[in-house]
């Protein structure tokens, strides 16, 4: 079963719902096929020969839930964008374990 996109989720908090109703936009998201085609990973010892299925499943679930979500925090500001942006890349980090840059780079904007 596909994850419900955050913009469509009736169970999100009232505060989040109000914010996304006022500022949220839905942009294109990465397809499941593209996630499988682009999946690659770097472990602590370098690139992996193949990406574990559970990492790909996590990327698909993340993209179904948040992919294509965009909003501006203020008038004329840059959009905050969420999603894989066309590529499923995984890396091992000492701080987070297996991660995708899409999970931790949103605050850069």
Backbone torsions as a table, in degrees:
resi	resn	phi	psi	omega
1	UNK	NA	132.3	-178.9
2	UNK	-72.4	146.4	176.5
3	UNK	-69.9	146.5	178.3
4	UNK	-80.9	126.7	-179.9
5	UNK	-60.9	142.3	-176.3
6	UNK	-56.7	-32.7	178.4
7	UNK	-68.8	-24.3	-177.9
8	UNK	-98.9	-6.5	-173.4
9	UNK	-76.3	112.1	-179.8
10	UNK	-72.6	-10.3	-177.6
11	UNK	-93.6	2.6	177.4
12	UNK	-68.4	158.0	-176.3
13	UNK	-63.4	158.0	179.1
14	UNK	-59.6	-41.3	-179.8
15	UNK	-62.4	-47.1	178.6
16	UNK	-65.2	-42.8	179.8
17	UNK	-59.6	-43.4	-179.5
18	UNK	-65.6	-43.7	179.5
19	UNK	-62.4	-49.3	-177.4
20	UNK	-68.4	-31.9	176.9
21	UNK	-64.5	-36.0	-178.6
22	UNK	-82.1	-35.0	-170.7
23	UNK	-124.3	-16.0	-174.1
24	UNK	-71.5	142.4	174.7
25	UNK	-132.2	153.6	177.8
26	UNK	-111.7	115.0	177.3
27	UNK	-105.6	174.6	179.3
28	UNK	-61.8	145.4	176.9
29	UNK	-120.9	165.9	-178.3
30	UNK	-75.4	130.3	-179.2
31	UNK	-74.0	159.7	177.0
32	UNK	-59.1	-41.6	179.8
33	UNK	-60.9	-42.5	179.2
34	UNK	-66.0	-37.2	177.7
35	UNK	-60.4	-46.9	179.2
36	UNK	-64.1	-41.2	-178.9
37	UNK	-66.7	-35.7	-172.3
38	UNK	-96.5	-6.8	-172.9
39	UNK	-60.0	125.7	172.3
40	UNK	-151.2	157.5	-173.5
41	UNK	-144.5	147.4	174.3
42	UNK	-120.1	117.9	177.8
43	UNK	-91.4	-174.5	-179.8
44	UNK	-63.1	-21.5	-179.7
45	UNK	-108.2	12.8	178.4
46	UNK	117.4	-170.3	-176.9
47	UNK	-60.8	143.0	175.4
48	UNK	-88.8	144.9	178.6
49	UNK	-67.8	-29.2	175.5
50	UNK	-148.5	155.3	-177.4
51	UNK	-93.0	128.4	178.0
52	UNK	-58.6	141.0	-176.7
53	UNK	-58.1	-34.6	-179.0
54	UNK	-67.0	-29.2	175.3
55	UNK	-70.4	-41.8	177.8
56	UNK	-63.8	-42.3	178.1
57	UNK	-60.6	-39.0	177.9
58	UNK	-65.1	-38.8	178.5
59	UNK	-65.6	-42.1	178.5
60	UNK	-62.4	-46.8	-179.5
61	UNK	-62.5	-42.9	177.9
62	UNK	-60.5	-46.7	-177.2
63	UNK	-66.8	-38.3	177.7
64	UNK	-65.2	-35.0	-177.5
65	UNK	-81.2	-42.4	-172.0
66	UNK	-122.8	-11.9	-175.6
67	UNK	-59.0	133.5	178.6
68	UNK	83.2	-0.2	176.3
69	UNK	-75.0	130.1	176.9
70	UNK	-142.3	148.0	173.7
71	UNK	-159.4	157.3	174.4
72	UNK	-103.5	138.9	178.6
73	UNK	-80.4	-26.0	179.3
74	UNK	-150.9	167.6	179.3
75	UNK	-59.3	129.4	178.2
76	UNK	75.1	0.2	179.7
77	UNK	-77.7	166.9	175.5
78	UNK	-68.2	151.3	173.9
79	UNK	-73.7	139.2	165.9
80	UNK	-87.2	124.9	-178.4
81	UNK	-118.1	140.6	179.0
82	UNK	-121.9	142.0	177.9
83	UNK	137.0	179.3	-176.8
84	UNK	-81.5	-17.9	179.3
85	UNK	58.0	40.9	173.3
86	UNK	91.3	-7.4	-175.2
87	UNK	-139.5	133.4	175.7
88	UNK	-100.4	95.6	-178.9
89	UNK	-116.4	131.5	-179.1
90	UNK	-120.8	144.9	175.6
91	UNK	-143.5	149.0	177.2
92	UNK	-86.9	129.5	175.5
93	UNK	-126.5	144.2	178.5
94	UNK	-63.2	-33.1	-177.1
95	UNK	-77.5	-41.8	-172.7
96	UNK	-113.8	-5.9	-171.7
97	UNK	73.0	-143.6	178.5
98	UNK	-70.1	132.1	-178.0
99	UNK	-147.2	163.2	172.9
100	UNK	-116.2	136.9	177.6
101	UNK	-51.9	-31.4	179.4
102	UNK	-61.0	-23.7	-179.7
103	UNK	-79.5	-28.4	-171.6
104	UNK	-120.1	1.7	-175.8
105	UNK	-102.5	0.4	-177.1
106	UNK	-60.2	-31.6	-176.9
107	UNK	-74.1	-10.8	179.6
108	UNK	-63.3	-34.0	-179.5
109	UNK	-65.6	NA	NA
